[in-house]
Amino acid sequence: MDLELIQRKIYGIRGRRVMLDFDLAEMYGVETKSLKLSVRRNIKRFPSDFMFQLTAGEWDALRFQNETSKRGGFIPYE
């Protein structure tokens, strides 16, 4: 995968650099659902701040800023 393409999929949210679940799943060639399941099954392997759920306002701002309104969501890890 092209480095520039990966860099375009890194967003600034809450003062952190993050990637969205559907972008990570695409990079690894798996469904978003499968990625989430793998993370949940192996949650102890990840640092506590590895993922968080976007608020509705954060998601809307990101969608409108980056024209991603037709694509999926975020990693709910609760």
C-alpha positions, 0 to 999 in steps of 0.5 A: 500500500502506498505510504501517501494513501496510508497517511491520508487515512490518519486523522487527528481526533482528541489530540491523537493521531488515529486510523478508523476501523474500516480503513485498517480492515481495508489495509489488512484485507479483512471485513471490519467486523472480523477486525473488531472481533479479533481485537475483542478476542485479543484485547489484552494484547493492546494498550488500554488507549489503543481504541476509543469510540467516537462521539456522534459529533466527532463522527459527523465532523469527520464525515463532513470534513473528509467526505466519508458519509457513505462509509461505516463507523468506528470500533465499539469496544465496550 
